[in-house]
Every structure is written in C-alpha cells, then in structure tokens.
Amino acid sequence: MQCLGWIFLCGLLPLRSFAVTYDLPSAGNTLVGHLQYTQSHYNDSVAVLAQQYDVGLNALIDANPGVDPLRRLGSGVFLTIPTQYLLPDEHHGIVVNLPEMRLYYFPTNANIVMTYPIGVGKIGKSVPVTRTAVARKTTDPTWIPPEDIREFNREQGIELPKVMPPGPDNPLGHYAIYLKLPTYLIHSTIFPDSVGKRASFGCVRMHEADVKELFSLVDRGLPVSIVNIPVKAGWNNNRLYLEAHPALEEFPTTTNSLVGMVNLVGNTVQKQSQLVLIDWQLVAFLHEERDGMPHEVGMVV
C-alpha cells in the first residue's frame, strides 16, 4: 500500500486539540493532509493521543488494529495518526460525515478547508441525514434535557433536572451551535473521550478548543449538510485513492457490499479520459479492513 507525504513525530505535542486547516487542492484533486507517525510514552493511552492529535478515538483505533483503548499503551508502541483525508464532494458551509465522524468547514470566499473530529449519536439516536443550516449560537448554554435522555439517566439512578443551567455539569459545555433541525446541536462536551465515538443522543460533539474556533467563524444561515458517506474515492496527481470507514448500522449504503465499492471505483474512473490501472485486490482488502485512511488503489497509465 502506498501513501504520500509520511511524517514521523515523536509524541512531544502538548495535550490539546487544535484546528487543522488545509489549502484546497487543485481542480480534480481531493486529497489533503499527511499521515503522521508517533511512538508512545509510558503513560500514553489511545484517548490521550486522539486528543493530542485532534483525531477521533475510533479513527485512531481503526488505523491501529490491535491497540486496546481501555489500557495504557506503555512505552515504544508505534502508531499511525490518521490525518490524511479525501474531501467530500460538497465544498460549502459545514459538512458532517457521520460514518467518518468528522466535520468539514469550508469558509466562504476562501480557498481552504478546516476539519475536526466529532462524536455522533448512538445507534438509533443519530442526527438525520439532511440539509439544514445554523439557526443561532450561544455561549454557556442552558440545557433542557429531552425526555428520552432523562429516562435513560433515570434508569442509571440519576435524576436530571428539567432545566440545567450553565456550569461544569452541563453536557453542552461552553459553546453551542443550534441547527434549524429542531433539538440538534453542534456543541462542546464535558466528556472529551466521546469525541470520535457513537456516544450522544443525536447531537454533534466537539472538543472544546475546536468548537470554540468554529463558533467564532460561523453565522446564522450557514448551510449544514449531514451526509452518510462511509467510502470515498478521489484523486491526487493522477493517482486514485480509496478511503473506507465502518458503515453505520442504521444507514445502509451501496458501498456496504464489495460490488458497491467496485462500482464506486468504476464510476470514479469513468470520469477520467485516460486509462487507469486498478489494484482490485487492495480494493477488496479495504472493503473488509476499513481503516479510515486513504490508500492509493490506482493510477493513470
């Protein structure tokens, strides 16, 4: 398997999440970023490194089969940091790709993209796949827990108040971006380990530093597209890449099957006017082993 622009880092970054901004690639190309590599220190865990590199927890696990997210890594474990992405087709406003558990923000009149890991809804509690827009935003929001969340907590022996004021126990954190889709928000969280997982009751969770930045950039009316694209195909300098994520159980797509993934590759190649050599064995492998990273599966010959 081939990947461009490998970078090796030594795990010396401070424990914080940080925005990642890329120049949009030239016309016809969709690959941004570079894979990174690090070596763990004694007290490192998958959750710690996910926050450090601003990648989702599940994304880091998928990129490193065999790591145990519940245990300390110990010293000397080599890890791939999945910080290379194929951009979604839409380059306008906010794009939330649910199976990827990643948000893309395309600022108006700027040739850049900003991207952040997100936490999404549990099975059966996901935000709908739809087009909506930013309705409003607020700092230190008051939370009115929906009845299903109150009932869930009641079963755990916790009685939530009908209205929760701002504070350290408010799960919305300090920043909330309300969508025109009723009851759904993009917000910070007091549970940072849930970013990159299916853990919410439908809202989109972000790390505090990430949503603080996004909050400062977006305005009411900004388009928001919520999409379900577990498999993406795209180009970089006449080389074809495939990026496959585990599909969400309640959102079946054609690329859940190998035939569907083959068709996606075929349709992407048809847009080229040149002959493309495809590694079909690698395509089949990525259908089974969905590690969430772009892999070169073909090239123009």
Secondary structure, DSSP 4 states (H G I P E B T S, - for coil): ---SS-EE--S-S-S----EEEEPPPTT--EEE--EEEE--TT--HHHHHHHHT--HHHHHHHSTT--TTS---TT-EEEE--EEEPPS--SEEEEETTTTEEEEE-TT-SEEEEEE-BEEPTT-PPPSEEEEEEEEEES--B---HHHHHHHHHTT----SSB-SSTT-TTTTEEEEESSTT-EEEE-S-GGGTTSEEESSPEEE-HHHHHHHHHH--TT-EEEEE--SEEEEEETTEEEEEE-PPPTTS--GGGSHHHHHHHHHHHHHTSSS-EEE-HHHHHHHHHS--SS-EEEEEE-
